[in-house]
Amino acid sequence: MILLLMVLTVVGYVLAYRLYGRFLGRRLFKLSNQAVLPSARFSDGKDYVPTNKWVVMGHHFTSMKPMERLSSKKHYQQCGTYF
């Protein structure tokens, strides 16, 4: 009985995520595959350059790691302990 309840709950969450997410994307945020991205609209070859999404994701995570170390050192200097 518990297993059935867990499966129904997970299925319910997945359905709600898919349906409500689609609703929010289309109606509230008006997302579209035909929308022109700022990197394409303002492309100047220097600051705004269309890029593969995986490259952008990699840059995002590589820029977060050094900041983690800086904040840990600062916290250690102020409090005497690491996180």
MMTF fields as JSON, N, C-alpha, C and O atoms, coordinates in Angstrom:
{
  "mmtfVersion": "1.0.0",
  "mmtfProducer": "UNKNOWN",
  "numBonds": 331,
  "numAtoms": 332,
  "numGroups": 83,
  "numChains": 1,
  "numModels": 1,
  "chainsPerModel": [1],
  "groupsPerChain": [83],
  "chainIdList": ["A"],
  "bondAtomList": [4, 2, 8, 6, 12, 10, 16, 14, 20, 18, 24, 22, 28, 26, 32, 30, 36, 34, 40, 38, 44, 42, 48, 46, 52, 50, 56, 54, 60, 58, 64, 62, 68, 66, 72, 70, 76, 74, 80, 78, 84, 82, 88, 86, 92, 90, 96, 94, 100, 98, 104, 102, 108, 106, 112, 110, 116, 114, 120, 118, 124, 122, 128, 126, 132, 130, 136, 134, 140, 138, 144, 142, 148, 146, 152, 150, 156, 154, 160, 158, 164, 162, 168, 166, 172, 170, 176, 174, 180, 178, 184, 182, 188, 186, 192, 190, 196, 194, 200, 198, 204, 202, 208, 206, 212, 210, 216, 214, 220, 218, 224, 222, 228, 226, 232, 230, 236, 234, 240, 238, 244, 242, 248, 246, 252, 250, 256, 254, 260, 258, 264, 262, 268, 266, 272, 270, 276, 274, 280, 278, 284, 282, 288, 286, 292, 290, 296, 294, 300, 298, 304, 302, 308, 306, 312, 310, 316, 314, 320, 318, 324, 322, 328, 326],
  "bondOrderList": [1, 1, 1, 1, 1, 1, 1, 1, 1, 1, 1, 1, 1, 1, 1, 1, 1, 1, 1, 1, 1, 1, 1, 1, 1, 1, 1, 1, 1, 1, 1, 1, 1, 1, 1, 1, 1, 1, 1, 1, 1, 1, 1, 1, 1, 1, 1, 1, 1, 1, 1, 1, 1, 1, 1, 1, 1, 1, 1, 1, 1, 1, 1, 1, 1, 1, 1, 1, 1, 1, 1, 1, 1, 1, 1, 1, 1, 1, 1, 1, 1, 1],
  "groupList": [{"groupName": "MET", "atomNameList": ["N", "CA", "C", "O"], "elementList": ["N", "C", "C", "O"], "formalChargeList": [0, 0, 0, 0], "bondAtomList": [1, 0, 2, 1, 3, 2], "bondOrderList": [1, 1, 2], "singleLetterCode": "M", "chemCompType": "L-PEPTIDE LINKING"}, {"groupName": "ILE", "atomNameList": ["N", "CA", "C", "O"], "elementList": ["N", "C", "C", "O"], "formalChargeList": [0, 0, 0, 0], "bondAtomList": [1, 0, 2, 1, 3, 2], "bondOrderList": [1, 1, 2], "singleLetterCode": "I", "chemCompType": "L-PEPTIDE LINKING"}, {"groupName": "LEU", "atomNameList": ["N", "CA", "C", "O"], "elementList": ["N", "C", "C", "O"], "formalChargeList": [0, 0, 0, 0], "bondAtomList": [1, 0, 2, 1, 3, 2], "bondOrderList": [1, 1, 2], "singleLetterCode": "L", "chemCompType": "L-PEPTIDE LINKING"}, {"groupName": "VAL", "atomNameList": ["N", "CA", "C", "O"], "elementList": ["N", "C", "C", "O"], "formalChargeList": [0, 0, 0, 0], "bondAtomList": [1, 0, 2, 1, 3, 2], "bondOrderList": [1, 1, 2], "singleLetterCode": "V", "chemCompType": "L-PEPTIDE LINKING"}, {"groupName": "THR", "atomNameList": ["N", "CA", "C", "O"], "elementList": ["N", "C", "C", "O"], "formalChargeList": [0, 0, 0, 0], "bondAtomList": [1, 0, 2, 1, 3, 2], "bondOrderList": [1, 1, 2], "singleLetterCode": "T", "chemCompType": "L-PEPTIDE LINKING"}, {"groupName": "GLY", "atomNameList": ["N", "CA", "C", "O"], "elementList": ["N", "C", "C", "O"], "formalChargeList": [0, 0, 0, 0], "bondAtomList": [1, 0, 2, 1, 3, 2], "bondOrderList": [1, 1, 2], "singleLetterCode": "G", "chemCompType": "PEPTIDE LINKING"}, {"groupName": "TYR", "atomNameList": ["N", "CA", "C", "O"], "elementList": ["N", "C", "C", "O"], "formalChargeList": [0, 0, 0, 0], "bondAtomList": [1, 0, 2, 1, 3, 2], "bondOrderList": [1, 1, 2], "singleLetterCode": "Y", "chemCompType": "L-PEPTIDE LINKING"}, {"groupName": "ALA", "atomNameList": ["N", "CA", "C", "O"], "elementList": ["N", "C", "C", "O"], "formalChargeList": [0, 0, 0, 0], "bondAtomList": [1, 0, 2, 1, 3, 2], "bondOrderList": [1, 1, 2], "singleLetterCode": "A", "chemCompType": "L-PEPTIDE LINKING"}, {"groupName": "ARG", "atomNameList": ["N", "CA", "C", "O"], "elementList": ["N", "C", "C", "O"], "formalChargeList": [0, 0, 0, 0], "bondAtomList": [1, 0, 2, 1, 3, 2], "bondOrderList": [1, 1, 2], "singleLetterCode": "R", "chemCompType": "L-PEPTIDE LINKING"}, {"groupName": "PHE", "atomNameList": ["N", "CA", "C", "O"], "elementList": ["N", "C", "C", "O"], "formalChargeList": [0, 0, 0, 0], "bondAtomList": [1, 0, 2, 1, 3, 2], "bondOrderList": [1, 1, 2], "singleLetterCode": "F", "chemCompType": "L-PEPTIDE LINKING"}, {"groupName": "LYS", "atomNameList": ["N", "CA", "C", "O"], "elementList": ["N", "C", "C", "O"], "formalChargeList": [0, 0, 0, 0], "bondAtomList": [1, 0, 2, 1, 3, 2], "bondOrderList": [1, 1, 2], "singleLetterCode": "K", "chemCompType": "L-PEPTIDE LINKING"}, {"groupName": "SER", "atomNameList": ["N", "CA", "C", "O"], "elementList": ["N", "C", "C", "O"], "formalChargeList": [0, 0, 0, 0], "bondAtomList": [1, 0, 2, 1, 3, 2], "bondOrderList": [1, 1, 2], "singleLetterCode": "S", "chemCompType": "L-PEPTIDE LINKING"}, {"groupName": "ASN", "atomNameList": ["N", "CA", "C", "O"], "elementList": ["N", "C", "C", "O"], "formalChargeList": [0, 0, 0, 0], "bondAtomList": [1, 0, 2, 1, 3, 2], "bondOrderList": [1, 1, 2], "singleLetterCode": "N", "chemCompType": "L-PEPTIDE LINKING"}, {"groupName": "GLN", "atomNameList": ["N", "CA", "C", "O"], "elementList": ["N", "C", "C", "O"], "formalChargeList": [0, 0, 0, 0], "bondAtomList": [1, 0, 2, 1, 3, 2], "bondOrderList": [1, 1, 2], "singleLetterCode": "Q", "chemCompType": "L-PEPTIDE LINKING"}, {"groupName": "PRO", "atomNameList": ["N", "CA", "C", "O"], "elementList": ["N", "C", "C", "O"], "formalChargeList": [0, 0, 0, 0], "bondAtomList": [1, 0, 2, 1, 3, 2], "bondOrderList": [1, 1, 2], "singleLetterCode": "P", "chemCompType": "L-PEPTIDE LINKING"}, {"groupName": "ASP", "atomNameList": ["N", "CA", "C", "O"], "elementList": ["N", "C", "C", "O"], "formalChargeList": [0, 0, 0, 0], "bondAtomList": [1, 0, 2, 1, 3, 2], "bondOrderList": [1, 1, 2], "singleLetterCode": "D", "chemCompType": "L-PEPTIDE LINKING"}, {"groupName": "TRP", "atomNameList": ["N", "CA", "C", "O"], "elementList": ["N", "C", "C", "O"], "formalChargeList": [0, 0, 0, 0], "bondAtomList": [1, 0, 2, 1, 3, 2], "bondOrderList": [1, 1, 2], "singleLetterCode": "W", "chemCompType": "L-PEPTIDE LINKING"}, {"groupName": "HIS", "atomNameList": ["N", "CA", "C", "O"], "elementList": ["N", "C", "C", "O"], "formalChargeList": [0, 0, 0, 0], "bondAtomList": [1, 0, 2, 1, 3, 2], "bondOrderList": [1, 1, 2], "singleLetterCode": "H", "chemCompType": "L-PEPTIDE LINKING"}, {"groupName": "GLU", "atomNameList": ["N", "CA", "C", "O"], "elementList": ["N", "C", "C", "O"], "formalChargeList": [0, 0, 0, 0], "bondAtomList": [1, 0, 2, 1, 3, 2], "bondOrderList": [1, 1, 2], "singleLetterCode": "E", "chemCompType": "L-PEPTIDE LINKING"}, {"groupName": "CYS", "atomNameList": ["N", "CA", "C", "O"], "elementList": ["N", "C", "C", "O"], "formalChargeList": [0, 0, 0, 0], "bondAtomList": [1, 0, 2, 1, 3, 2], "bondOrderList": [1, 1, 2], "singleLetterCode": "C", "chemCompType": "L-PEPTIDE LINKING"}],
  "groupTypeList": [0, 1, 2, 2, 2, 0, 3, 2, 4, 3, 3, 5, 6, 3, 2, 7, 6, 8, 2, 6, 5, 8, 9, 2, 5, 8, 8, 2, 9, 10, 2, 11, 12, 13, 7, 3, 2, 14, 11, 7, 8, 9, 11, 15, 5, 10, 15, 6, 3, 14, 4, 12, 10, 16, 3, 3, 0, 5, 17, 17, 9, 4, 11, 0, 10, 14, 0, 18, 8, 2, 11, 11, 10, 10, 17, 6, 13, 13, 19, 5, 4, 6, 9],
  "groupIdList": [1, 2, 3, 4, 5, 6, 7, 8, 9, 10, 11, 12, 13, 14, 15, 16, 17, 18, 19, 20, 21, 22, 23, 24, 25, 26, 27, 28, 29, 30, 31, 32, 33, 34, 35, 36, 37, 38, 39, 40, 41, 42, 43, 44, 45, 46, 47, 48, 49, 50, 51, 52, 53, 54, 55, 56, 57, 58, 59, 60, 61, 62, 63, 64, 65, 66, 67, 68, 69, 70, 71, 72, 73, 74, 75, 76, 77, 78, 79, 80, 81, 82, 83],
  "secStructList": [7, 2, 2, 2, 2, 2, 2, 2, 2, 2, 2, 2, 2, 2, 2, 2, 2, 2, 2, 2, 2, 2, 2, 0, 0, 0, 0, 0, 1, 7, 7, 7, 6, 6, 7, 7, 7, 2, 2, 2, 2, 6, 7, 7, 1, 1, 1, 1, 7, 7, 7, 7, 2, 2, 2, 2, 2, 2, 2, 2, 2, 2, 2, 2, 2, 2, 2, 2, 2, 2, 2, 2, 2, 2, 2, 2, 2, 2, 2, 1, 1, 7, 7],
  "xCoordList": [0.829, 0.0, 0.873, 0.609, 1.903, 2.802, 3.528, 3.695, 3.953, 4.66, 3.755, 4.201, 2.502, 1.543, 1.357, 1.316, 1.248, 1.105, 2.339, 2.212, 3.522, 4.748, 4.813, 5.19, 4.449, 4.472, 3.462, 3.783, 2.266, 1.261, 1.716, 1.454, 2.379, 2.884, 3.947, 3.914, 4.879, 5.932, 5.326, 5.705, 4.395, 3.733, 2.98, 3.017, 2.311, 1.605, 2.546, 2.239, 3.686, 4.666, 5.225, 5.397, 5.508, 6.05, 5.021, 5.357, 3.777, 2.728, 2.525, 2.409, 2.481, 2.308, 3.476, 3.279, 4.679, 5.867, 5.78, 6.015, 5.437, 5.37, 4.231, 4.444, 3.041, 1.878, 1.919, 1.676, 2.218, 2.247, 3.442, 3.345, 4.574, 5.731, 5.444, 5.834, 4.772, 4.39, 3.429, 3.556, 2.47, 1.517, 2.24, 1.988, 3.135, 3.862, 4.728, 4.783, 5.396, 6.261, 5.501, 5.95, 4.361, 3.595, 2.772, 2.744, 2.11, 1.176, 1.812, 1.598, 2.584, 3.127, 4.4, 4.52, 5.358, 6.642, 6.681, 7.623, 5.664, 5.559, 6.834, 7.368, 7.313, 8.506, 8.171, 7.069, 9.132, 8.925, 10.253, 11.296, 10.209, 11.417, 11.807, 12.951, 10.884, 11.163, 11.694, 12.035, 11.767, 12.25, 13.722, 14.508, 14.083, 15.471, 16.198, 15.781, 17.277, 18.045, 18.886, 19.278, 19.167, 19.998, 21.378, 21.936, 21.94, 23.263, 23.22, 24.235, 22.083, 21.948, 21.52, 21.978, 20.652, 20.154, 21.232, 21.342, 22.024, 23.045, 24.452, 25.434, 24.556, 25.845, 26.837, 26.598, 27.959, 28.993, 30.351, 31.349, 30.391, 31.635, 32.557, 33.634, 32.167, 33.016, 32.282, 32.639, 31.261, 30.533, 29.332, 29.087, 28.603, 27.419, 27.735, 27.781, 27.953, 28.309, 27.443, 27.462, 26.68, 25.904, 26.833, 27.863, 26.459, 27.307, 26.469, 25.271, 27.102, 26.466, 26.066, 26.806, 24.901, 24.414, 25.332, 25.407, 26.034, 26.908, 28.165, 28.713, 28.617, 29.765, 29.375, 30.135, 28.198, 27.722, 27.572, 27.942, 27.031, 26.878, 28.232, 28.384, 29.216, 30.559, 31.184, 31.821, 31.014, 31.537, 30.858, 31.492, 29.568, 28.822, 29.404, 29.631, 29.647, 30.143, 31.619, 32.027, 32.424, 33.835, 34.028, 35.035, 33.098, 33.231, 32.73, 33.072, 31.935, 31.437, 32.455, 32.509, 33.252, 34.178, 35.218, 35.418, 35.898, 36.874, 36.219, 36.837, 35.001, 34.317, 34.014, 34.008, 33.766, 33.525, 34.76, 34.665, 35.928, 37.165, 37.448, 37.902, 37.184, 37.411, 36.494, 36.917, 35.225, 34.293, 34.649, 34.46, 35.162, 35.553, 36.742, 36.774, 37.73, 38.885, 38.46, 38.936, 37.568, 37.099, 36.344, 36.506, 35.524, 34.786, 35.748, 35.544, 36.8, 37.775, 38.484, 38.711, 38.833, 39.52, 38.619, 39.089, 37.331, 36.423, 35.978, 35.849, 35.744, 35.146, 36.097, 35.838, 37.187, 38.118, 37.757, 38.451, 36.689, 36.309, 35.89, 35.407, 36.09, 35.559, 34.111, 33.656, 33.389, 31.983, 31.77, 30.631],
  "yCoordList": [-1.197, 0.0, 1.26, 2.217, 1.238, 2.394, 2.592, 3.721, 1.496, 1.581, 2.18, 3.011, 1.769, 2.312, 3.812, 4.585, 4.209, 5.628, 6.421, 7.54, 5.854, 6.525, 6.663, 7.715, 5.608, 5.65, 6.674, 7.455, 6.681, 7.66, 9.091, 10.002, 9.286, 10.61, 11.068, 12.21, 10.2, 10.545, 10.832, 11.805, 9.998, 10.22, 11.552, 12.304, 11.836, 13.112, 14.299, 15.287, 14.219, 15.299, 15.483, 16.613, 14.386, 14.482, 15.112, 15.996, 14.668, 15.257, 16.738, 17.555, 17.076, 18.483, 19.33, 20.453, 18.803, 19.524, 19.792, 20.912, 18.75, 18.89, 19.821, 20.729, 19.611, 20.39, 21.819, 22.755, 22.001, 23.353, 24.128, 25.333, 23.446, 24.104, 24.569, 25.674, 23.751, 24.137, 25.319, 26.251, 25.284, 26.386, 27.691, 28.725, 27.635, 28.843, 29.368, 30.574, 28.468, 28.876, 29.529, 30.529, 28.972, 29.504, 30.728, 31.695, 30.704, 31.784, 32.932, 34.099, 32.607, 33.659, 34.264, 35.486, 33.414, 33.909, 34.055, 34.635, 33.534, 33.616, 33.14, 33.821, 31.949, 31.36, 30.809, 30.31, 30.903, 30.427, 29.992, 30.578, 28.955, 28.52, 29.476, 29.453, 30.318, 31.264, 32.602, 33.48, 32.763, 34.025, 34.233, 33.285, 35.47, 35.804, 36.122, 36.996, 35.407, 35.608, 36.877, 37.275, 37.516, 38.719, 38.487, 39.387, 37.281, 37.004, 36.993, 37.267, 36.686, 36.723, 38.113, 38.59, 38.747, 40.063, 41.135, 41.985, 41.099, 42.124, 41.608, 42.165, 40.562, 39.936, 40.947, 41.551, 41.12, 42.042, 41.346, 41.984, 40.033, 39.282, 39.456, 38.86, 40.253, 40.483, 40.159, 39.211, 40.947, 40.744, 39.813, 38.954, 39.98, 39.148, 38.174, 38.552, 36.911, 35.884, 34.656, 34.131, 34.182, 32.95, 31.779, 31.588, 31.004, 29.928, 28.688, 28.782, 27.543, 26.28, 26.297, 26.81, 25.739, 25.783, 25.038, 25.412, 23.995, 23.24, 24.039, 23.89, 24.867, 25.733, 26.758, 27.023, 27.321, 28.305, 27.658, 28.26, 26.432, 25.733, 25.457, 25.587, 25.081, 24.843, 26.103, 26.055, 27.227, 28.492, 28.883, 29.418, 28.61, 28.932, 28.205, 28.82, 26.895, 26.132, 26.385, 26.338, 26.652, 26.929, 28.291, 28.514, 29.193, 30.494, 30.45, 31.329, 29.452, 29.364, 28.749, 29.139, 27.812, 27.095, 28.004, 27.903, 28.894, 29.778, 30.676, 30.978, 31.103, 31.96, 31.193, 31.773, 29.909, 29.085, 29.063, 29.174, 28.918, 28.879, 30.232, 30.292, 31.311, 32.637, 32.885, 33.415, 32.491, 32.724, 31.849, 32.272, 30.632, 29.77, 30.352, 30.319, 30.888, 31.497, 32.725, 32.948, 33.514, 34.703, 34.296, 34.911, 33.258, 32.789, 32.277, 32.511, 31.575, 31.065, 32.217, 32.157, 33.257, 34.404, 35.114, 35.578, 35.193, 35.905, 35.068, 35.582, 33.772, 32.941, 31.894, 31.364, 31.588, 30.598, 29.167, 28.242, 28.955, 27.607, 27.626, 28.633, 26.464, 26.312, 25.879, 25.503, 25.922, 25.556, 24.135, 23.673],
  "zCoordList": [0.0, 0.0, 0.0, -0.728, 0.822, 0.901, -0.429, -0.89, -1.037, -2.318, -3.392, -4.183, -3.427, -4.388, -4.166, -5.123, -2.933, -2.603, -3.034, -3.532, -2.848, -3.264, -4.779, -5.295, -5.486, -6.953, -7.471, -8.366, -6.927, -7.337, -7.038, -7.823, -5.935, -5.587, -6.578, -7.038, -6.907, -7.862, -9.237, -9.889, -9.677, -10.961, -10.938, -11.911, -9.849, -9.715, -9.793, -10.46, -9.125, -9.178, -10.585, -11.043, -11.267, -12.634, -13.563, -14.351, -13.477, -14.311, -14.002, -14.916, -12.737, -12.359, -12.847, -13.31, -12.746, -13.206, -14.699, -15.151, -15.471, -16.925, -17.342, -18.145, -16.815, -17.251, -16.737, -17.499, -15.47, -14.917, -15.457, -15.691, -15.658, -16.252, -17.666, -18.044, -18.448, -19.809, -19.773, -20.569, -18.855, -18.718, -18.383, -19.003, -17.403, -17.017, -18.163, -18.403, -18.861, -19.956, -21.092, -21.652, -21.43, -22.569, -22.212, -22.973, -21.083, -20.765, -19.985, -20.311, -18.966, -18.111, -18.69, -18.779, -19.086, -19.574, -21.09, -21.63, -21.787, -23.244, -23.945, -24.82, -23.541, -24.146, -25.52, -25.748, -26.437, -27.799, -28.391, -28.101, -29.225, -29.918, -31.026, -31.479, -31.478, -32.546, -32.025, -32.818, -30.727, -30.153, -30.509, -30.517, -30.8, -31.124, -29.817, -29.057, -29.57, -28.343, -28.438, -29.535, -27.304, -27.331, -27.935, -28.562, -27.752, -28.319, -29.843, -30.484, -30.429, -31.891, -32.364, -33.402, -31.606, -32.011, -31.916, -32.799, -30.857, -30.655, -30.968, -30.478, -31.769, -32.055, -32.627, -33.673, -31.914, -32.381, -32.492, -32.828, -32.211, -32.322, -31.13, -31.101, -30.149, -28.987, -27.683, -26.983, -27.366, -26.115, -26.28, -25.432, -27.346, -27.586, -28.708, -29.879, -28.34, -29.308, -29.038, -27.925, -30.034, -29.829, -29.494, -30.141, -28.483, -27.987, -27.709, -27.446, -27.768, -27.427, -25.949, -25.11, -25.635, -24.248, -23.284, -22.113, -23.736, -22.837, -22.498, -21.406, -23.4, -23.115, -22.055, -21.124, -22.205, -21.228, -19.85, -18.842, -19.8, -18.526, -17.898, -16.684, -18.696, -18.177, -17.612, -16.56, -18.288, -17.782, -16.476, -15.567, -16.397, -15.184, -13.97, -12.928, -14.103, -12.976, -12.682, -11.522, -13.706, -13.439, -12.792, -12.119, -12.979, -12.327, -10.885, -10.094, -10.53, -9.158, -8.206, -7.039, -8.664, -7.792, -7.147, -5.937, -7.888, -7.212, -6.172, -5.151, -6.402, -5.432, -4.148, -3.063, -4.269, -3.084, -2.195, -0.973, -2.832, -2.053, -1.407, -0.264, -2.131, -1.556, -0.371, 0.656, -0.524, 0.577, 1.776, 2.917, 1.545, 2.653, 3.404, 4.634, 2.671, 3.321, 4.117, 5.23, 3.543, 4.253, 5.519, 6.573, 5.405, 6.573, 7.636, 8.827, 7.205, 8.167, 8.873, 10.081, 8.135, 8.738, 9.751, 10.79, 9.444, 10.333, 11.536, 12.647, 11.299, 12.353, 12.933, 14.013, 12.237, 12.733, 12.374, 12.796, 11.605, 11.179, 9.725, 9.208, 9.063, 7.717, 7.817, 8.897, 6.738, 6.749, 7.163, 7.222]
}
